[in-house]
Amino acid sequence: MDLAYRAQVALRELRQLCGDDADFGPDAAEHELDI
């Protein structure tokens, strides 16, 4: 398993946790804290 593949898998899992249309822009972290 190379690092690039593991990073892609981790990002995919993150998107699933946050919702498929999750926005990773500047407001994303602030939005996450409002949970």
Biopython code that builds the backbone (N, CA, C, O; Angstrom):
import numpy as np
from Bio.PDB.StructureBuilder import StructureBuilder

atoms = [
    (1, "MET", "N", (0.857, -1.203, 0.000)),
    (1, "MET", "CA", (0.000, 0.000, 0.000)),
    (1, "MET", "C", (0.885, 1.243, 0.000)),
    (1, "MET", "O", (1.693, 1.444, 0.906)),
    (2, "ASP", "N", (0.720, 2.070, -1.027)),
    (2, "ASP", "CA", (1.552, 3.272, -1.018)),
    (2, "ASP", "C", (0.801, 4.441, -0.394)),
    (2, "ASP", "O", (-0.418, 4.404, -0.229)),
    (3, "LEU", "N", (1.547, 5.463, -0.058)),
    (3, "LEU", "CA", (1.015, 6.582, 0.704)),
    (3, "LEU", "C", (-0.092, 7.317, -0.044)),
    (3, "LEU", "O", (-1.087, 7.725, 0.556)),
    (4, "ALA", "N", (0.081, 7.485, -1.351)),
    (4, "ALA", "CA", (-0.925, 8.212, -2.136)),
    (4, "ALA", "C", (-2.274, 7.500, -2.078)),
    (4, "ALA", "O", (-3.317, 8.138, -1.938)),
    (5, "TYR", "N", (-2.242, 6.178, -2.186)),
    (5, "TYR", "CA", (-3.487, 5.411, -2.139)),
    (5, "TYR", "C", (-4.148, 5.551, -0.775)),
    (5, "TYR", "O", (-5.362, 5.733, -0.680)),
    (6, "ARG", "N", (-3.342, 5.463, 0.282)),
    (6, "ARG", "CA", (-3.888, 5.574, 1.635)),
    (6, "ARG", "C", (-4.496, 6.947, 1.867)),
    (6, "ARG", "O", (-5.519, 7.070, 2.540)),
    (7, "ALA", "N", (-3.871, 7.982, 1.313)),
    (7, "ALA", "CA", (-4.415, 9.341, 1.443)),
    (7, "ALA", "C", (-5.760, 9.446, 0.736)),
    (7, "ALA", "O", (-6.691, 10.055, 1.264)),
    (8, "GLN", "N", (-5.870, 8.862, -0.446)),
    (8, "GLN", "CA", (-7.136, 8.902, -1.186)),
    (8, "GLN", "C", (-8.231, 8.179, -0.416)),
    (8, "GLN", "O", (-9.364, 8.655, -0.350)),
    (9, "VAL", "N", (-7.899, 7.038, 0.162)),
    (9, "VAL", "CA", (-8.879, 6.282, 0.932)),
    (9, "VAL", "C", (-9.324, 7.085, 2.151)),
    (9, "VAL", "O", (-10.511, 7.127, 2.474)),
    (10, "ALA", "N", (-8.371, 7.719, 2.821)),
    (10, "ALA", "CA", (-8.703, 8.515, 4.000)),
    (10, "ALA", "C", (-9.619, 9.683, 3.627)),
    (10, "ALA", "O", (-10.579, 9.975, 4.340)),
    (11, "LEU", "N", (-9.323, 10.344, 2.515)),
    (11, "LEU", "CA", (-10.171, 11.451, 2.062)),
    (11, "LEU", "C", (-11.571, 10.958, 1.738)),
    (11, "LEU", "O", (-12.559, 11.615, 2.068)),
    (12, "ARG", "N", (-11.655, 9.798, 1.091)),
    (12, "ARG", "CA", (-12.966, 9.254, 0.742)),
    (12, "ARG", "C", (-13.770, 8.974, 2.007)),
    (12, "ARG", "O", (-14.964, 9.269, 2.062)),
    (13, "GLU", "N", (-13.120, 8.405, 3.027)),
    (13, "GLU", "CA", (-13.815, 8.113, 4.274)),
    (13, "GLU", "C", (-14.257, 9.404, 4.958)),
    (13, "GLU", "O", (-15.352, 9.472, 5.517)),
    (14, "LEU", "N", (-13.406, 10.424, 4.912)),
    (14, "LEU", "CA", (-13.768, 11.721, 5.484)),
    (14, "LEU", "C", (-14.997, 12.287, 4.806)),
    (14, "LEU", "O", (-15.907, 12.785, 5.468)),
    (15, "ARG", "N", (-15.025, 12.209, 3.471)),
    (15, "ARG", "CA", (-16.173, 12.752, 2.736)),
    (15, "ARG", "C", (-17.440, 12.001, 3.103)),
    (15, "ARG", "O", (-18.512, 12.599, 3.195)),
    (16, "GLN", "N", (-17.326, 10.689, 3.316)),
    (16, "GLN", "CA", (-18.507, 9.910, 3.683)),
    (16, "GLN", "C", (-18.997, 10.320, 5.065)),
    (16, "GLN", "O", (-20.203, 10.397, 5.301)),
    (17, "LEU", "N", (-18.068, 10.585, 5.977)),
    (17, "LEU", "CA", (-18.458, 10.996, 7.324)),
    (17, "LEU", "C", (-19.120, 12.363, 7.309)),
    (17, "LEU", "O", (-20.085, 12.601, 8.036)),
    (18, "CYS", "N", (-18.602, 13.256, 6.487)),
    (18, "CYS", "CA", (-19.082, 14.640, 6.462)),
    (18, "CYS", "C", (-20.240, 14.829, 5.499)),
    (18, "CYS", "O", (-20.891, 15.873, 5.514)),
    (19, "GLY", "N", (-20.506, 13.841, 4.666)),
    (19, "GLY", "CA", (-21.521, 13.979, 3.628)),
    (19, "GLY", "C", (-20.828, 14.090, 2.291)),
    (19, "GLY", "O", (-19.755, 14.684, 2.190)),
    (20, "ASP", "N", (-21.430, 13.527, 1.268)),
    (20, "ASP", "CA", (-20.783, 13.461, -0.038)),
    (20, "ASP", "C", (-20.470, 14.826, -0.623)),
    (20, "ASP", "O", (-19.520, 14.975, -1.391)),
    (21, "ASP", "N", (-21.282, 15.838, -0.255)),
    (21, "ASP", "CA", (-21.060, 17.168, -0.817)),
    (21, "ASP", "C", (-20.321, 18.064, 0.166)),
    (21, "ASP", "O", (-20.451, 19.288, 0.124)),
    (22, "ALA", "N", (-19.542, 17.443, 1.055)),
    (22, "ALA", "CA", (-18.825, 18.213, 2.063)),
    (22, "ALA", "C", (-17.917, 19.250, 1.418)),
    (22, "ALA", "O", (-17.255, 18.985, 0.415)),
    (23, "ASP", "N", (-17.902, 20.417, 2.007)),
    (23, "ASP", "CA", (-17.070, 21.500, 1.493)),
    (23, "ASP", "C", (-15.811, 21.589, 2.340)),
    (23, "ASP", "O", (-15.892, 21.789, 3.552)),
    (24, "PHE", "N", (-14.650, 21.441, 1.715)),
    (24, "PHE", "CA", (-13.395, 21.504, 2.447)),
    (24, "PHE", "C", (-12.764, 22.880, 2.314)),
    (24, "PHE", "O", (-11.547, 23.022, 2.429)),
    (25, "GLY", "N", (-13.580, 23.884, 2.074)),
    (25, "GLY", "CA", (-13.097, 25.262, 1.943)),
    (25, "GLY", "C", (-12.818, 25.894, 3.296)),
    (25, "GLY", "O", (-12.823, 25.204, 4.315)),
    (26, "PRO", "N", (-12.575, 27.194, 3.316)),
    (26, "PRO", "CA", (-12.201, 27.924, 4.527)),
    (26, "PRO", "C", (-13.257, 27.817, 5.625)),
    (26, "PRO", "O", (-12.925, 27.876, 6.809)),
    (27, "ASP", "N", (-14.523, 27.660, 5.244)),
    (27, "ASP", "CA", (-15.592, 27.624, 6.238)),
    (27, "ASP", "C", (-15.820, 26.221, 6.799)),
    (27, "ASP", "O", (-16.579, 26.048, 7.752)),
    (28, "ALA", "N", (-15.165, 25.226, 6.210)),
    (28, "ALA", "CA", (-15.446, 23.848, 6.579)),
    (28, "ALA", "C", (-15.162, 23.579, 8.058)),
    (28, "ALA", "O", (-16.001, 23.005, 8.754)),
    (29, "ALA", "N", (-13.994, 23.986, 8.540)),
    (29, "ALA", "CA", (-13.627, 23.715, 9.931)),
    (29, "ALA", "C", (-14.608, 24.392, 10.880)),
    (29, "ALA", "O", (-15.018, 23.799, 11.877)),
    (30, "GLU", "N", (-14.978, 25.609, 10.581)),
    (30, "GLU", "CA", (-15.913, 26.337, 11.442)),
    (30, "GLU", "C", (-17.258, 25.622, 11.463)),
    (30, "GLU", "O", (-17.898, 25.508, 12.509)),
    (31, "HIS", "N", (-17.677, 25.144, 10.300)),
    (31, "HIS", "CA", (-18.956, 24.444, 10.200)),
    (31, "HIS", "C", (-18.918, 23.152, 11.011)),
    (31, "HIS", "O", (-19.896, 22.803, 11.673)),
    (32, "GLU", "N", (-17.803, 22.449, 10.960)),
    (32, "GLU", "CA", (-17.675, 21.184, 11.679)),
    (32, "GLU", "C", (-17.815, 21.404, 13.179)),
    (32, "GLU", "O", (-18.365, 20.553, 13.877)),
    (33, "LEU", "N", (-17.331, 22.521, 13.678)),
    (33, "LEU", "CA", (-17.365, 22.790, 15.111)),
    (33, "LEU", "C", (-18.775, 23.077, 15.606)),
    (33, "LEU", "O", (-19.029, 23.029, 16.810)),
    (34, "ASP", "N", (-19.695, 23.374, 14.692)),
    (34, "ASP", "CA", (-21.061, 23.710, 15.094)),
    (34, "ASP", "C", (-21.916, 22.476, 15.376)),
    (34, "ASP", "O", (-23.068, 22.593, 15.793)),
    (35, "ILE", "N", (-21.343, 21.293, 15.145)),
    (35, "ILE", "CA", (-22.121, 20.058, 15.325)),
    (35, "ILE", "C", (-22.617, 19.944, 16.759)),
    (35, "ILE", "O", (-23.289, 18.973, 17.104)),
]
sb = StructureBuilder()
sb.init_structure("model")
sb.init_model(0)
sb.init_chain("A")
sb.init_seg("    ")
for serial, (resi, resn, name, xyz) in enumerate(atoms, 1):
    if name == "N":
        sb.init_residue(resn, " ", resi, " ")
    sb.init_atom(name, np.array(xyz, "f"), 0.0, 1.0, " ", f" {name:<3s}", serial, name[0])
structure = sb.get_structure()
